[in-house]
């Protein structure tokens, strides 16, 4: 952030209002994944049970900025782990559905 004082006013210039790294959270009672991406990229989304067994997998196209991905509706209440990954990184979030 740059600040400049001009004619009795402080002018602020915001270079980057988003965090410098990817982040995700599950919202809407476990029905939506909110993911912030620094770049446009093709990635994979997997949902696994707490035992590590993958119960859902899909390719996702992420845009730079905030992305919203609808999650599948599982009939069984359980703890799940949502993971988005590509060749260079993985980001995971645990949630209860």
Secondary structure per residue as TSV (DSSP state, phi and psi in degrees):
chain	resnum	aa	ss	phi	psi
A	1	X	-	360.0	132.6
A	2	X	E	-109.9	140.8
A	3	X	E	-123.4	141.0
A	4	X	E	-138.8	139.0
A	5	X	E	-101.2	116.4
A	6	X	E	-134.7	123.5
A	7	X	T	48.6	46.7
A	8	X	T	79.3	5.2
A	9	X	E	-122.8	148.4
A	10	X	E	-97.9	121.4
A	11	X	E	-102.4	128.2
A	12	X	E	-110.0	136.0
A	13	X	E	-116.9	116.5
A	14	X	-	-93.3	117.5
A	15	X	S	-80.3	-40.0
A	16	X	-	-149.1	111.0
A	17	X	-	-91.0	-4.6
A	18	X	S	-103.2	158.3
A	19	X	-	-61.2	161.4
A	20	X	S	-84.5	-1.5
A	21	X	S	-136.6	162.7
A	22	X	-	-65.6	149.2
A	23	X	E	-150.8	156.1
A	24	X	E	-147.3	157.4
A	25	X	E	-152.9	152.0
A	26	X	E	-94.8	129.7
A	27	X	E	-127.0	177.5
A	28	X	T	55.8	50.6
A	29	X	T	55.9	38.5
A	30	X	T	83.2	13.2
A	31	X	T	-101.1	-11.8
A	32	X	E	-138.3	139.6
A	33	X	E	-105.9	126.0
A	34	X	E	-103.9	122.0
A	35	X	E	-132.0	129.0
A	36	X	E	-98.3	124.6
A	37	X	E	-117.4	141.0
A	38	X	S	-77.8	-21.5
A	39	X	S	-142.7	164.9
A	40	X	-	-75.0	129.0
A	41	X	E	-160.5	155.3
A	42	X	E	-92.6	130.7
A	43	X	E	-138.6	-178.8
A	44	X	E	-121.7	141.0
A	45	X	E	-113.9	126.6
A	46	X	E	-124.6	145.7
A	47	X	E	-117.6	125.7
A	48	X	E	-126.4	156.0
A	49	X	E	-77.4	171.3
A	50	X	T	-62.9	-20.5
A	51	X	T	-81.4	-3.4
A	52	X	S	92.9	-8.0
A	53	X	-	-72.9	127.3
A	54	X	E	-74.8	124.6
A	55	X	E	-108.3	-11.0
A	56	X	E	-159.3	139.3
A	57	X	E	-149.0	136.9
A	58	X	E	-155.6	149.6
A	59	X	E	-82.6	140.2
A	60	X	E	-129.7	142.7
A	61	X	E	-101.8	111.2
A	62	X	E	-94.8	139.3
A	63	X	-	-100.3	154.5
A	64	X	S	-60.1	130.6
A	65	X	E	107.7	-152.8
A	66	X	E	-87.9	131.0
A	67	X	E	-119.1	143.6
A	68	X	E	-118.4	125.2
A	69	X	E	-122.7	124.4
A	70	X	E	-72.4	132.9
A	71	X	-	-97.0	151.1
A	72	X	-	-67.0	151.6
A	73	X	-	-93.9	104.9
A	74	X	-	-84.4	141.1
A	75	X	S	-74.1	-22.0
A	76	X	S	-103.1	128.7
A	77	X	-	-70.5	129.5
A	78	X	-	-165.9	176.8
A	79	X	E	-94.9	129.4
A	80	X	E	-122.9	159.7
A	81	X	E	-124.5	118.6
A	82	X	E	-94.4	131.5
A	83	X	E	-131.9	133.1
A	84	X	E	-113.8	128.9
A	85	X	E	-146.7	155.3
A	86	X	-	-137.3	-159.6
A	87	X	S	-68.1	-20.9
A	88	X	S	-114.7	-13.0
A	89	X	-	-157.2	163.6
A	90	X	E	-141.6	137.0
A	91	X	E	-127.8	129.2
A	92	X	E	-128.9	155.2
A	93	X	E	-145.9	129.0
A	94	X	E	-87.3	140.5
A	95	X	E	-149.1	160.1
A	96	X	E	-110.0	131.8
A	97	X	-	-121.6	360.0
